[in-house]
Amino acid sequence: MVFSANLQETLGISWYEGALVDAIPMMPDRLSYSEMALPEFLYPSEWTENFDAYLHHRDKVVAQIVNYMENFDDLQVSLEKQRTKLNKEFFSGAALYDTIKG
């Protein structure tokens, strides 16, 4: 798993790299993650807005981690869709190459 509670990030490279090697991403529904991640890999932002919020929602964070671990095999189809989305929409040079070729 790759877990993030980031309040700032730089394009989500670490969880992209994790997804490439079958690590399940668990991302807050904020920052660029909202547009990059499939819904099944997002959790509500308020769970980790700050440390007090995390302490309040810790049981939900833990439950989601356990859910991902117990359902790893069932999540493989979604993980492949996630990799495809990231490869195509966020980590591809295709649009740049097309512009350069003109």
Rosetta constraint file for C-alpha pairs under 8 A:
AtomPair CA 1 CA 18 HARMONIC 7.43 0.50
AtomPair CA 1 CA 23 HARMONIC 4.62 0.50
AtomPair CA 1 CA 24 HARMONIC 4.53 0.50
AtomPair CA 1 CA 25 HARMONIC 5.74 0.50
AtomPair CA 1 CA 26 HARMONIC 7.29 0.50
AtomPair CA 2 CA 14 HARMONIC 7.79 0.50
AtomPair CA 2 CA 15 HARMONIC 5.74 0.50
AtomPair CA 2 CA 18 HARMONIC 6.34 0.50
AtomPair CA 2 CA 23 HARMONIC 6.26 0.50
AtomPair CA 2 CA 24 HARMONIC 6.11 0.50
AtomPair CA 2 CA 25 HARMONIC 4.78 0.50
AtomPair CA 2 CA 26 HARMONIC 6.14 0.50
AtomPair CA 3 CA 15 HARMONIC 7.84 0.50
AtomPair CA 3 CA 25 HARMONIC 6.08 0.50
AtomPair CA 3 CA 26 HARMONIC 4.83 0.50
AtomPair CA 3 CA 27 HARMONIC 6.24 0.50
AtomPair CA 4 CA 26 HARMONIC 6.27 0.50
AtomPair CA 4 CA 27 HARMONIC 5.16 0.50
AtomPair CA 4 CA 28 HARMONIC 6.71 0.50
AtomPair CA 5 CA 27 HARMONIC 6.84 0.50
AtomPair CA 5 CA 28 HARMONIC 6.12 0.50
AtomPair CA 5 CA 48 HARMONIC 5.76 0.50
AtomPair CA 5 CA 49 HARMONIC 7.77 0.50
AtomPair CA 6 CA 28 HARMONIC 7.57 0.50
AtomPair CA 7 CA 31 HARMONIC 7.53 0.50
AtomPair CA 7 CA 49 HARMONIC 7.45 0.50
AtomPair CA 8 CA 31 HARMONIC 7.14 0.50
AtomPair CA 9 CA 31 HARMONIC 7.41 0.50
AtomPair CA 11 CA 32 HARMONIC 6.90 0.50
AtomPair CA 12 CA 16 HARMONIC 6.27 0.50
AtomPair CA 12 CA 32 HARMONIC 7.78 0.50
AtomPair CA 12 CA 33 HARMONIC 7.21 0.50
AtomPair CA 13 CA 17 HARMONIC 6.11 0.50
AtomPair CA 14 CA 18 HARMONIC 6.17 0.50
AtomPair CA 15 CA 19 HARMONIC 6.02 0.50
AtomPair CA 15 CA 25 HARMONIC 5.98 0.50
AtomPair CA 16 CA 20 HARMONIC 6.32 0.50
AtomPair CA 16 CA 83 HARMONIC 7.43 0.50
AtomPair CA 16 CA 86 HARMONIC 7.19 0.50
AtomPair CA 17 CA 21 HARMONIC 6.88 0.50
AtomPair CA 18 CA 22 HARMONIC 6.46 0.50
AtomPair CA 18 CA 23 HARMONIC 4.89 0.50
AtomPair CA 18 CA 24 HARMONIC 7.31 0.50
AtomPair CA 18 CA 25 HARMONIC 7.31 0.50
AtomPair CA 19 CA 23 HARMONIC 4.89 0.50
AtomPair CA 19 CA 24 HARMONIC 6.19 0.50
AtomPair CA 19 CA 25 HARMONIC 6.65 0.50
AtomPair CA 19 CA 79 HARMONIC 6.92 0.50
AtomPair CA 19 CA 82 HARMONIC 7.68 0.50
AtomPair CA 19 CA 83 HARMONIC 6.32 0.50
AtomPair CA 20 CA 83 HARMONIC 6.50 0.50
AtomPair CA 22 CA 76 HARMONIC 7.83 0.50
AtomPair CA 22 CA 79 HARMONIC 7.23 0.50
AtomPair CA 24 CA 41 HARMONIC 7.61 0.50
AtomPair CA 24 CA 68 HARMONIC 7.19 0.50
AtomPair CA 24 CA 72 HARMONIC 7.65 0.50
AtomPair CA 24 CA 79 HARMONIC 7.03 0.50
AtomPair CA 25 CA 41 HARMONIC 5.82 0.50
AtomPair CA 26 CA 41 HARMONIC 5.11 0.50
AtomPair CA 26 CA 42 HARMONIC 5.83 0.50
AtomPair CA 26 CA 43 HARMONIC 6.92 0.50
AtomPair CA 26 CA 65 HARMONIC 7.96 0.50
AtomPair CA 27 CA 33 HARMONIC 6.67 0.50
AtomPair CA 27 CA 37 HARMONIC 7.59 0.50
AtomPair CA 27 CA 41 HARMONIC 6.17 0.50
AtomPair CA 27 CA 42 HARMONIC 4.81 0.50
AtomPair CA 27 CA 43 HARMONIC 6.11 0.50
AtomPair CA 28 CA 33 HARMONIC 6.97 0.50
AtomPair CA 28 CA 34 HARMONIC 7.77 0.50
AtomPair CA 28 CA 42 HARMONIC 5.43 0.50
AtomPair CA 28 CA 43 HARMONIC 5.01 0.50
AtomPair CA 28 CA 44 HARMONIC 5.90 0.50
AtomPair CA 28 CA 45 HARMONIC 4.91 0.50
AtomPair CA 28 CA 48 HARMONIC 7.55 0.50
AtomPair CA 29 CA 33 HARMONIC 6.15 0.50
AtomPair CA 29 CA 34 HARMONIC 5.02 0.50
AtomPair CA 29 CA 42 HARMONIC 5.41 0.50
AtomPair CA 29 CA 43 HARMONIC 5.79 0.50
AtomPair CA 29 CA 44 HARMONIC 5.56 0.50
AtomPair CA 29 CA 45 HARMONIC 5.12 0.50
AtomPair CA 30 CA 34 HARMONIC 5.37 0.50
AtomPair CA 30 CA 45 HARMONIC 6.14 0.50
AtomPair CA 32 CA 36 HARMONIC 6.21 0.50
AtomPair CA 33 CA 37 HARMONIC 5.40 0.50
AtomPair CA 33 CA 42 HARMONIC 7.87 0.50
AtomPair CA 34 CA 42 HARMONIC 7.59 0.50
AtomPair CA 36 CA 85 HARMONIC 7.65 0.50
AtomPair CA 36 CA 86 HARMONIC 6.76 0.50
AtomPair CA 36 CA 90 HARMONIC 7.69 0.50
AtomPair CA 37 CA 41 HARMONIC 6.30 0.50
AtomPair CA 37 CA 42 HARMONIC 6.67 0.50
AtomPair CA 37 CA 82 HARMONIC 6.80 0.50
AtomPair CA 38 CA 42 HARMONIC 6.91 0.50
AtomPair CA 38 CA 78 HARMONIC 7.99 0.50
AtomPair CA 38 CA 82 HARMONIC 6.27 0.50
AtomPair CA 40 CA 78 HARMONIC 7.81 0.50
AtomPair CA 43 CA 47 HARMONIC 7.60 0.50
AtomPair CA 45 CA 49 HARMONIC 6.16 0.50
AtomPair CA 46 CA 53 HARMONIC 6.61 0.50
AtomPair CA 47 CA 53 HARMONIC 5.69 0.50
AtomPair CA 47 CA 54 HARMONIC 5.29 0.50
AtomPair CA 47 CA 56 HARMONIC 7.67 0.50
AtomPair CA 47 CA 57 HARMONIC 5.31 0.50
AtomPair CA 47 CA 58 HARMONIC 7.50 0.50
AtomPair CA 47 CA 60 HARMONIC 7.82 0.50
AtomPair CA 47 CA 61 HARMONIC 7.23 0.50
AtomPair CA 48 CA 53 HARMONIC 5.63 0.50
AtomPair CA 48 CA 54 HARMONIC 4.70 0.50
AtomPair CA 48 CA 57 HARMONIC 7.79 0.50
AtomPair CA 49 CA 53 HARMONIC 5.94 0.50
AtomPair CA 49 CA 54 HARMONIC 7.14 0.50
AtomPair CA 50 CA 54 HARMONIC 6.29 0.50
AtomPair CA 51 CA 55 HARMONIC 6.21 0.50
AtomPair CA 52 CA 56 HARMONIC 6.23 0.50
AtomPair CA 53 CA 57 HARMONIC 6.15 0.50
AtomPair CA 54 CA 58 HARMONIC 5.35 0.50
AtomPair CA 57 CA 61 HARMONIC 6.45 0.50
AtomPair CA 58 CA 62 HARMONIC 6.10 0.50
AtomPair CA 59 CA 63 HARMONIC 6.01 0.50
AtomPair CA 60 CA 64 HARMONIC 6.12 0.50
AtomPair CA 61 CA 65 HARMONIC 6.31 0.50
AtomPair CA 62 CA 66 HARMONIC 6.18 0.50
AtomPair CA 63 CA 67 HARMONIC 6.05 0.50
AtomPair CA 64 CA 68 HARMONIC 6.22 0.50
AtomPair CA 65 CA 69 HARMONIC 6.23 0.50
AtomPair CA 66 CA 70 HARMONIC 6.01 0.50
AtomPair CA 67 CA 71 HARMONIC 5.98 0.50
AtomPair CA 68 CA 72 HARMONIC 5.62 0.50
AtomPair CA 68 CA 75 HARMONIC 7.75 0.50
AtomPair CA 71 CA 75 HARMONIC 6.30 0.50
AtomPair CA 72 CA 76 HARMONIC 6.76 0.50
AtomPair CA 75 CA 79 HARMONIC 6.03 0.50
AtomPair CA 76 CA 80 HARMONIC 6.13 0.50
AtomPair CA 77 CA 81 HARMONIC 6.41 0.50
AtomPair CA 78 CA 82 HARMONIC 6.09 0.50
AtomPair CA 79 CA 83 HARMONIC 6.21 0.50
AtomPair CA 80 CA 84 HARMONIC 6.21 0.50
AtomPair CA 81 CA 85 HARMONIC 6.13 0.50
AtomPair CA 82 CA 86 HARMONIC 6.23 0.50
AtomPair CA 83 CA 87 HARMONIC 5.95 0.50
AtomPair CA 84 CA 88 HARMONIC 5.96 0.50
AtomPair CA 85 CA 89 HARMONIC 5.73 0.50
AtomPair CA 85 CA 90 HARMONIC 7.56 0.50
AtomPair CA 86 CA 90 HARMONIC 5.10 0.50
AtomPair CA 86 CA 91 HARMONIC 6.01 0.50
AtomPair CA 87 CA 91 HARMONIC 4.94 0.50
AtomPair CA 87 CA 92 HARMONIC 5.80 0.50
AtomPair CA 88 CA 92 HARMONIC 5.65 0.50
AtomPair CA 93 CA 97 HARMONIC 6.07 0.50
AtomPair CA 94 CA 98 HARMONIC 6.09 0.50
AtomPair CA 95 CA 99 HARMONIC 6.21 0.50
AtomPair CA 96 CA 100 HARMONIC 6.22 0.50
AtomPair CA 97 CA 101 HARMONIC 6.09 0.50
AtomPair CA 98 CA 102 HARMONIC 6.19 0.50
